[in-house]
Amino acid sequence: MQRKIRVLVGKPGLDGHDRGAKVVAAALRDAGMEVIYTGLHQTAEQIVEAAVQEDVDVVALSILSGAHMTLFPEVRELMRERGIDDKLLTGGGIIPPEDMNTLAQDGVGRLFGPGSSTRDIIDYVREWYAAKHGADALPPLPAPRAASELGGVATAVAPPRRAAAKPVASRPRARAQARTKAAVAKRAARTNGAAKRAPARAAKPRARATSRTSSKSRRGTRRG
Ligand code: B12
């Protein structure tokens, strides 16, 4: 029978880095999984208790504090004690490859470091689930959601940002830049006129001022 894969994303210890956990939790959810995020500062006991109560298939820890060599074995041991060591224990964070290898020997699944693709994480969890329950038990991946359904959140299926941007003329910053350019041009025209009317001696510095203004306005044009 097909059902959603249930994943507990846990943040054990004093580690306050929650961005990776949230990114991964959202990606797994968007891939059709049922995701429970524990929030920050959980003990290993709290995480395993939640895994038992929520009857999850996967316990996924995010650890960027450097305490992974303590926390993964602790959670693995508690999972054994509670009889849920047939579930997948995986995760990621700042974990050196040699530590990943050591933890793999203790029954911890694949671990993902910085820059890992969420696609790889999704595939890994789905492959583990298919290997345990059979390919027929694997629910299909949901169709990518349209940008409109995501309330403006950019995803791979959202149109490129520039296409969604307001037309240049209606943007307040562009309007302000246009007003500045017009004012500079008006001032330059006035200065030019004065230079023409003024005696030759006064014309020189004004001409320099004019060229400084126009070089500034040229730079402004390039930036804008
Ligand atoms: C942003 C950041 C912060 C932010 C955190 C904001 C937040 N709410 O998350 C702030 C400024 C608060 C911060 C504080 C600190 N930080 Co900091 N921080 C970073 C930084 C620059 C980026 C982390 C990040 O968000 N990356 C983006 C996310 C998307 O990537 P990610 O977390 O790595 O997640 C990916 C993978 O790791 C993996 N993954 C992660 N979690 C999970 C979970 C599962 C289930 C799976 C499958 C995969 C997975 O998949 C993700 C997608 O690719 C890193 C350096 C780095 N380049 O990694 C340092 C870094 C993590 N910080 C570090 C340190 C030391 C600290 C402080 C102790 C500094 C201090 N002295 O105060 C404090 C600790 C704060 C605390 N309470 O814990 C060190 C950790 C060193 C270590 N463990 O050996 C790092 C590595 C910087 C360094 N090079 O020294 N930090």
Boltz pocket constraint, residues with backbone or C-beta under 6 A from the ligand:
constraints:
  - pocket:
      binder: B
      contacts: [[A, 9], [A, 14], [A, 15], [A, 16], [A, 17], [A, 18], [A, 19], [A, 20], [A, 21], [A, 23], [A, 24], [A, 60], [A, 61], [A, 62], [A, 63], [A, 64], [A, 65], [A, 66], [A, 90], [A, 91], [A, 92], [A, 93], [A, 94], [A, 112], [A, 113], [A, 114], [A, 115], [A, 116], [A, 117], [A, 118], [A, 121]]
      max_distance: 6.0
